[in-house]
Amino acid sequence: MSSTIDIRKICEWCGKEFIAHKCSTRFCCKRCSEHSYKALRRQKHVEAQNTATKTKIKEQNTGNGDYLTPYQCAILIGVSRATLYRYLERGQIPCIQFNGKTLISRASIDKMFENPPEYIKRERKEAEPIEEFYTTKEILEKFGISNSWLFKMAKERNIPKTVVRGKTLWSRKHIDKALSDKQPSKVAEEEWYSVEEVCAKFNMSKEAVYRFVSERKIGKRKDKCKVFYSRRQFDMAIGVESELEPEYYTMPEAMARYNMTRDQISHYVRTHNIPRTYEGRYVRIDRKALDALFAPPMIS
């Protein structure tokens, strides 16, 4: 007896709309049904082959013998090689060390699970309360960063903060850790001028200072948001006798002093391990060591 129910459905194979007479009908015709059946069989066959291949690869990596290397053992128990070496170091997994090779008995791994120790639940560590804070203003002044950079960094690193009476307070411990590379450094006042010191000492405007150091190529360093200029180079460029006894050469000074190229100076510095430090992108070469290297030979 034929059904008199007409149901509008979408074929699961070709996607066309058709009229079905049963709720369980999935395809519009026999051809679509056969295609779907073959595709399902093909998919199951591919999955079975992939699983067999993965199993075979794992067996190859873990080996078929009675003894395993640390790498094979790590794959077998599902940990990284570094973690496995920590287990070996603590004596949690027995092993034998030879010259250049470590072997682990497969039977010892199986034996570990025969009488395993009682499982101990790890207690969750209670978070320590945060009691020391920075205000936003204190952070900007101490570390020399901008307000926008602070909030961007805090969002990326999830820095704890709270708002009290309209002020944003930041965890001191987390801020110090996140900005450890931006801790304020002490600038050697006897070797460097700040822009304000130059303006006050030589009665120059800031624009004149910037133009002067650019034209004379005065060495400079940047400490957070402040720029400092080499005191000795500035004094020499402006025609004032420097009060400092220089302890280092800049690269241009060393090139001029010994009439060498930059590559030649760099070669001697690296080859003879001349002490050097870096101020930003400028290199400072130990004057005494370089002078001793190029000193004329003497026979006593």
C-alpha positions as a Markdown table, in Angstrom:
| # | Residue | x | y | z |
|---|---|---|---|---|
| 1 | Met | 0.0 | 0.0 | 0.0 |
| 2 | Ser | 1.5 | 3.3 | -1.1 |
| 3 | Ser | 1.8 | 6.3 | 1.2 |
| 4 | Thr | -0.2 | 9.4 | 0.6 |
| 5 | Ile | 2.2 | 11.6 | 2.6 |
| 6 | Asp | 4.2 | 14.2 | 0.6 |
| 7 | Ile | 7.2 | 15.6 | 2.4 |
| 8 | Arg | 9.6 | 18.1 | 0.9 |
| 9 | Lys | 13.2 | 17.2 | 1.7 |
| 10 | Ile | 16.8 | 17.9 | 0.5 |
| 11 | Cys | 18.8 | 15.0 | -0.9 |
| 12 | Glu | 21.9 | 14.4 | 1.3 |
| 13 | Trp | 24.1 | 13.6 | -1.7 |
| 14 | Cys | 23.2 | 15.9 | -4.6 |
| 15 | Gly | 21.5 | 18.7 | -2.5 |
| 16 | Lys | 18.4 | 18.8 | -4.7 |
| 17 | Glu | 14.9 | 19.2 | -3.4 |
| 18 | Phe | 12.5 | 16.3 | -3.8 |
| 19 | Ile | 9.2 | 14.9 | -2.6 |
| 20 | Ala | 9.5 | 12.0 | -0.2 |
| 21 | His | 6.8 | 9.7 | 1.0 |
| 22 | Lys | 8.5 | 8.6 | 4.2 |
| 23 | Cys | 10.2 | 10.6 | 7.0 |
| 24 | Ser | 13.3 | 8.3 | 6.9 |
| 25 | Thr | 14.0 | 8.9 | 3.2 |
| 26 | Arg | 17.5 | 10.6 | 2.8 |
| 27 | Phe | 18.1 | 10.5 | -1.0 |
| 28 | Cys | 16.2 | 11.6 | -4.0 |
| 29 | Cys | 17.0 | 8.4 | -6.1 |
| 30 | Lys | 18.8 | 5.1 | -6.0 |
| 31 | Arg | 21.9 | 6.5 | -7.7 |
| 32 | Cys | 22.4 | 9.1 | -5.0 |
| 33 | Ser | 21.9 | 6.4 | -2.3 |
| 34 | Glu | 24.6 | 4.2 | -3.9 |
| 35 | His | 27.1 | 7.1 | -4.2 |
| 36 | Ser | 26.6 | 8.0 | -0.6 |
| 37 | Tyr | 27.1 | 4.3 | 0.5 |
| 38 | Lys | 30.3 | 4.0 | -1.5 |
| 39 | Ala | 31.7 | 7.3 | -0.1 |
| 40 | Leu | 31.0 | 6.1 | 3.4 |
| 41 | Arg | 32.7 | 2.8 | 2.8 |
| 42 | Arg | 35.7 | 4.6 | 1.2 |
| 43 | Gln | 36.0 | 7.0 | 4.2 |
| 44 | Lys | 35.9 | 4.1 | 6.7 |
| 45 | His | 38.6 | 2.3 | 4.7 |
| 46 | Val | 40.9 | 5.4 | 4.6 |
| 47 | Glu | 40.5 | 5.9 | 8.4 |
| 48 | Ala | 41.3 | 2.3 | 9.1 |
| 49 | Gln | 44.5 | 2.5 | 7.0 |
| 50 | Asn | 45.5 | 5.8 | 8.7 |
| 51 | Thr | 45.1 | 4.2 | 12.1 |
| 52 | Ala | 47.1 | 1.2 | 11.1 |
| 53 | Thr | 49.9 | 3.4 | 9.8 |
| 54 | Lys | 50.0 | 5.4 | 13.0 |
| 55 | Thr | 50.2 | 2.2 | 15.0 |
| 56 | Lys | 53.0 | 0.9 | 12.9 |
| 57 | Ile | 55.0 | 4.1 | 13.2 |
| 58 | Lys | 54.5 | 4.1 | 16.9 |
| 59 | Glu | 55.7 | 0.5 | 17.1 |
| 60 | Gln | 58.8 | 1.4 | 15.0 |
| 61 | Asn | 59.6 | 4.3 | 17.3 |
| 62 | Thr | 59.1 | 2.4 | 20.5 |
| 63 | Gly | 60.8 | -0.7 | 19.2 |
| 64 | Asn | 59.9 | -4.3 | 19.5 |
| 65 | Gly | 62.7 | -5.5 | 21.7 |
| 66 | Asp | 63.0 | -5.9 | 25.5 |
| 67 | Tyr | 65.0 | -2.7 | 25.9 |
| 68 | Leu | 64.1 | 0.9 | 25.0 |
| 69 | Thr | 66.1 | 4.1 | 24.4 |
| 70 | Pro | 64.9 | 7.2 | 26.3 |
| 71 | Tyr | 63.4 | 8.5 | 23.1 |
| 72 | Gln | 61.4 | 5.3 | 22.5 |
| 73 | Cys | 60.4 | 5.2 | 26.2 |
| 74 | Ala | 59.2 | 8.8 | 26.0 |
| 75 | Ile | 56.9 | 8.0 | 23.1 |
| 76 | Leu | 55.7 | 4.8 | 24.8 |
| 77 | Ile | 54.5 | 6.6 | 28.0 |
| 78 | Gly | 53.5 | 9.8 | 26.1 |
| 79 | Val | 55.9 | 12.4 | 27.6 |
| 80 | Ser | 58.6 | 14.6 | 26.1 |
| 81 | Arg | 62.2 | 13.4 | 26.1 |
| 82 | Ala | 63.2 | 16.2 | 28.5 |
| 83 | Thr | 60.5 | 15.1 | 31.0 |
| 84 | Leu | 61.7 | 11.5 | 30.7 |
| 85 | Tyr | 65.3 | 12.4 | 31.5 |
| 86 | Arg | 64.0 | 14.2 | 34.6 |
| 87 | Tyr | 62.3 | 11.0 | 35.6 |
| 88 | Leu | 65.5 | 9.1 | 35.1 |
| 89 | Glu | 67.5 | 11.6 | 37.1 |
| 90 | Arg | 65.1 | 11.4 | 40.0 |
| 91 | Gly | 65.2 | 7.6 | 39.9 |
| 92 | Gln | 61.5 | 7.2 | 39.1 |
| 93 | Ile | 62.2 | 5.0 | 36.1 |
| 94 | Pro | 65.1 | 2.4 | 36.4 |
| 95 | Cys | 67.7 | 2.4 | 33.7 |
| 96 | Ile | 71.3 | 1.4 | 32.8 |
| 97 | Gln | 73.8 | 3.9 | 31.5 |
| 98 | Phe | 76.5 | 2.8 | 29.0 |
| 99 | Asn | 79.1 | 4.9 | 27.3 |
| 100 | Gly | 77.0 | 7.1 | 25.0 |
| 101 | Lys | 73.8 | 5.1 | 25.5 |
| 102 | Thr | 71.0 | 4.6 | 28.0 |
| 103 | Leu | 68.7 | 1.6 | 28.0 |
| 104 | Ile | 65.4 | 1.1 | 29.8 |
| 105 | Ser | 63.8 | -2.3 | 30.4 |
| 106 | Arg | 60.3 | -2.6 | 28.9 |
| 107 | Ala | 59.5 | -5.1 | 31.7 |
| 108 | Ser | 60.4 | -2.5 | 34.3 |
| 109 | Ile | 57.9 | -0.1 | 32.8 |
| 110 | Asp | 55.2 | -2.8 | 32.9 |
| 111 | Lys | 56.1 | -3.7 | 36.5 |
| 112 | Met | 55.7 | -0.1 | 37.6 |
| 113 | Phe | 52.0 | -0.4 | 36.9 |
| 114 | Glu | 51.5 | -3.7 | 38.7 |
| 115 | Asn | 51.5 | -2.2 | 42.2 |
| 116 | Pro | 51.3 | 1.5 | 41.7 |
| 117 | Pro | 51.4 | 3.8 | 44.7 |
| 118 | Glu | 48.2 | 5.4 | 45.9 |
| 119 | Tyr | 47.1 | 8.4 | 44.0 |
| 120 | Ile | 47.6 | 11.7 | 45.9 |
| 121 | Lys | 45.5 | 14.6 | 45.0 |
| 122 | Arg | 47.5 | 17.7 | 44.4 |
| 123 | Glu | 46.2 | 20.5 | 46.5 |
| 124 | Arg | 45.5 | 23.7 | 44.7 |
| 125 | Lys | 47.8 | 26.5 | 45.6 |
| 126 | Glu | 46.1 | 29.5 | 47.2 |
| 127 | Ala | 46.9 | 32.7 | 45.4 |
| 128 | Glu | 48.9 | 35.1 | 47.6 |
| 129 | Pro | 47.1 | 38.4 | 48.2 |
| 130 | Ile | 48.6 | 41.4 | 46.4 |
| 131 | Glu | 49.3 | 44.2 | 48.9 |
| 132 | Glu | 51.9 | 46.4 | 47.1 |
| 133 | Phe | 50.9 | 48.5 | 44.1 |
| 134 | Tyr | 52.1 | 51.2 | 41.7 |
| 135 | Thr | 50.0 | 54.0 | 40.5 |
| 136 | Thr | 50.0 | 54.6 | 36.7 |
| 137 | Lys | 51.9 | 57.9 | 37.2 |
| 138 | Glu | 54.6 | 56.1 | 39.3 |
| 139 | Ile | 55.1 | 53.5 | 36.6 |
| 140 | Leu | 55.4 | 56.1 | 33.8 |
| 141 | Glu | 57.9 | 58.1 | 35.8 |
| 142 | Lys | 60.0 | 55.1 | 37.0 |
| 143 | Phe | 60.2 | 53.1 | 33.7 |
| 144 | Gly | 59.9 | 55.9 | 31.2 |
| 145 | Ile | 57.2 | 54.4 | 29.1 |
| 146 | Ser | 54.0 | 55.8 | 27.6 |
| 147 | Asn | 50.5 | 55.4 | 29.0 |
| 148 | Ser | 49.2 | 53.6 | 25.9 |
| 149 | Trp | 52.2 | 51.2 | 25.9 |
| 150 | Leu | 51.6 | 50.4 | 29.6 |
| 151 | Phe | 48.0 | 49.4 | 29.1 |
| 152 | Lys | 48.8 | 47.4 | 25.9 |
| 153 | Met | 51.6 | 45.5 | 27.7 |
| 154 | Ala | 49.4 | 44.9 | 30.8 |
| 155 | Lys | 46.6 | 43.5 | 28.6 |
| 156 | Glu | 49.0 | 41.1 | 26.8 |
| 157 | Arg | 50.6 | 39.9 | 30.1 |
| 158 | Asn | 47.5 | 39.9 | 32.2 |
| 159 | Ile | 48.9 | 42.2 | 34.9 |
| 160 | Pro | 46.6 | 42.4 | 37.9 |
| 161 | Lys | 45.2 | 45.8 | 38.6 |
| 162 | Thr | 42.4 | 47.4 | 40.6 |
| 163 | Val | 40.7 | 50.8 | 40.7 |
| 164 | Val | 40.5 | 52.6 | 44.0 |
| 165 | Arg | 38.8 | 56.0 | 44.2 |
| 166 | Gly | 39.3 | 56.6 | 40.5 |
| 167 | Lys | 43.0 | 55.6 | 40.5 |
| 168 | Thr | 44.3 | 52.5 | 38.7 |
| 169 | Leu | 46.6 | 50.5 | 40.9 |
| 170 | Trp | 49.0 | 47.9 | 39.4 |
| 171 | Ser | 50.6 | 44.9 | 41.2 |
| 172 | Arg | 54.1 | 46.0 | 42.0 |
| 173 | Lys | 55.6 | 42.5 | 41.8 |
| 174 | His | 54.1 | 41.8 | 38.4 |
| 175 | Ile | 55.1 | 45.2 | 37.0 |
| 176 | Asp | 58.7 | 44.8 | 38.2 |
| 177 | Lys | 58.9 | 41.4 | 36.6 |
| 178 | Ala | 57.4 | 42.5 | 33.3 |
| 179 | Leu | 59.5 | 45.6 | 33.0 |
| 180 | Ser | 62.7 | 44.2 | 34.4 |
| 181 | Asp | 64.6 | 45.1 | 31.2 |
| 182 | Lys | 63.4 | 48.7 | 31.6 |
| 183 | Gln | 64.6 | 49.3 | 35.2 |
| 184 | Pro | 66.0 | 52.8 | 35.5 |
| 185 | Ser | 69.8 | 52.8 | 35.1 |
| 186 | Lys | 72.3 | 55.3 | 36.6 |
| 187 | Val | 73.8 | 57.5 | 34.0 |
| 188 | Ala | 77.4 | 58.4 | 34.6 |
| 189 | Glu | 77.0 | 62.1 | 35.1 |
| 190 | Glu | 80.7 | 62.8 | 34.7 |
| 191 | Glu | 80.7 | 61.3 | 31.2 |
| 192 | Trp | 77.4 | 62.4 | 29.7 |
| 193 | Tyr | 75.4 | 65.7 | 29.3 |
| 194 | Ser | 71.7 | 65.8 | 29.3 |
| 195 | Val | 70.0 | 68.2 | 26.9 |
| 196 | Glu | 69.0 | 70.4 | 29.9 |
| 197 | Glu | 72.6 | 70.5 | 31.2 |
| 198 | Val | 73.9 | 71.6 | 27.7 |
| 199 | Cys | 71.3 | 74.3 | 27.5 |
| 200 | Ala | 72.1 | 75.6 | 30.9 |
| 201 | Lys | 76.0 | 75.4 | 30.6 |
| 202 | Phe | 76.4 | 76.8 | 27.1 |
| 203 | Asn | 73.3 | 79.0 | 26.9 |
| 204 | Met | 71.9 | 77.2 | 23.9 |
| 205 | Ser | 68.3 | 76.4 | 22.9 |
| 206 | Lys | 67.2 | 72.8 | 22.5 |
| 207 | Glu | 66.9 | 73.3 | 18.7 |
| 208 | Ala | 70.5 | 74.6 | 18.6 |
| 209 | Val | 71.7 | 71.6 | 20.6 |
| 210 | Tyr | 70.0 | 69.1 | 18.3 |
| 211 | Arg | 71.4 | 70.8 | 15.2 |
| 212 | Phe | 74.9 | 71.0 | 16.7 |
| 213 | Val | 75.1 | 67.4 | 17.7 |
| 214 | Ser | 73.7 | 66.3 | 14.4 |
| 215 | Glu | 76.3 | 68.3 | 12.4 |
| 216 | Arg | 79.2 | 67.3 | 14.6 |
| 217 | Lys | 78.1 | 63.7 | 15.0 |
| 218 | Ile | 78.3 | 63.8 | 18.8 |
| 219 | Gly | 78.0 | 60.3 | 20.4 |
| 220 | Lys | 74.8 | 59.9 | 22.3 |
| 221 | Arg | 72.9 | 57.3 | 24.3 |
| 222 | Lys | 69.3 | 57.0 | 25.2 |
| 223 | Asp | 68.3 | 56.1 | 28.8 |
| 224 | Lys | 64.5 | 55.4 | 28.7 |
| 225 | Cys | 63.0 | 58.6 | 27.4 |
| 226 | Lys | 66.0 | 60.9 | 28.0 |
| 227 | Val | 68.9 | 61.5 | 25.6 |
| 228 | Phe | 72.5 | 62.0 | 26.8 |
| 229 | Tyr | 75.5 | 63.2 | 24.8 |
| 230 | Ser | 79.1 | 62.4 | 25.3 |
| 231 | Arg | 80.5 | 65.1 | 27.5 |
| 232 | Arg | 84.1 | 64.9 | 26.2 |
| 233 | Gln | 83.0 | 64.9 | 22.5 |
| 234 | Phe | 80.7 | 67.9 | 23.1 |
| 235 | Asp | 83.4 | 69.8 | 24.9 |
| 236 | Met | 86.0 | 69.2 | 22.2 |
| 237 | Ala | 83.5 | 70.1 | 19.4 |
| 238 | Ile | 82.5 | 73.4 | 21.1 |
| 239 | Gly | 86.2 | 74.2 | 21.8 |
| 240 | Val | 86.2 | 73.8 | 25.6 |
| 241 | Glu | 89.0 | 71.8 | 27.3 |
| 242 | Ser | 87.4 | 68.7 | 28.7 |
| 243 | Glu | 87.8 | 68.0 | 32.4 |
| 244 | Leu | 87.5 | 64.3 | 31.8 |
| 245 | Glu | 90.3 | 61.8 | 31.3 |
| 246 | Pro | 88.9 | 59.6 | 28.5 |
| 247 | Glu | 88.8 | 55.9 | 29.3 |
| 248 | Tyr | 87.5 | 54.7 | 25.9 |
| 249 | Tyr | 87.4 | 55.4 | 22.2 |
| 250 | Thr | 84.4 | 55.6 | 20.1 |
| 251 | Met | 84.7 | 53.9 | 16.7 |
| 252 | Pro | 85.2 | 57.2 | 14.8 |
| 253 | Glu | 87.9 | 58.3 | 17.3 |
| 254 | Ala | 89.7 | 55.0 | 17.0 |
| 255 | Met | 89.6 | 55.2 | 13.2 |
| 256 | Ala | 91.0 | 58.7 | 13.2 |
| 257 | Arg | 93.6 | 58.0 | 15.9 |
| 258 | Tyr | 95.1 | 55.0 | 14.0 |
| 259 | Asn | 94.1 | 55.9 | 10.4 |
| 260 | Met | 92.2 | 52.6 | 9.9 |
| 261 | Thr | 88.9 | 51.6 | 8.5 |
| 262 | Arg | 86.0 | 50.5 | 10.7 |
| 263 | Asp | 86.5 | 46.9 | 9.6 |
| 264 | Gln | 90.2 | 47.0 | 10.5 |
| 265 | Ile | 89.5 | 48.3 | 14.0 |
| 266 | Ser | 86.7 | 45.8 | 14.5 |
| 267 | His | 89.1 | 43.0 | 13.4 |
| 268 | Tyr | 91.7 | 43.9 | 15.9 |
| 269 | Val | 89.2 | 44.4 | 18.7 |
| 270 | Arg | 87.7 | 40.9 | 18.2 |
| 271 | Thr | 91.0 | 39.1 | 17.5 |
| 272 | His | 92.8 | 40.5 | 20.6 |
| 273 | Asn | 89.7 | 40.6 | 22.9 |
| 274 | Ile | 89.8 | 44.3 | 23.5 |
| 275 | Pro | 87.3 | 45.2 | 26.2 |
| 276 | Arg | 84.3 | 47.0 | 24.8 |
| 277 | Thr | 80.8 | 48.0 | 25.8 |
| 278 | Tyr | 77.8 | 49.2 | 23.9 |
| 279 | Glu | 75.7 | 52.3 | 24.5 |
| 280 | Gly | 72.7 | 51.9 | 22.3 |
| 281 | Arg | 74.2 | 51.3 | 18.8 |
| 282 | Tyr | 77.5 | 53.0 | 19.7 |
| 283 | Val | 80.5 | 50.9 | 20.7 |
| 284 | Arg | 83.0 | 52.1 | 23.4 |
| 285 | Ile | 86.5 | 50.6 | 23.1 |
| 286 | Asp | 88.8 | 50.5 | 26.0 |
| 287 | Arg | 91.4 | 53.2 | 25.4 |
| 288 | Lys | 94.3 | 51.7 | 27.4 |
| 289 | Ala | 94.0 | 48.2 | 25.9 |
| 290 | Leu | 93.8 | 49.6 | 22.3 |
| 291 | Asp | 96.8 | 52.0 | 22.9 |
| 292 | Ala | 98.8 | 49.1 | 24.3 |
| 293 | Leu | 98.0 | 46.9 | 21.3 |
| 294 | Phe | 99.2 | 49.6 | 18.8 |
| 295 | Ala | 102.1 | 50.8 | 21.0 |
| 296 | Pro | 105.5 | 50.7 | 19.2 |
| 297 | Pro | 107.6 | 47.6 | 20.1 |
| 298 | Met | 110.3 | 48.0 | 22.8 |
| 299 | Ile | 113.3 | 45.9 | 23.7 |
| 300 | Ser | 114.4 | 46.3 | 27.3 |
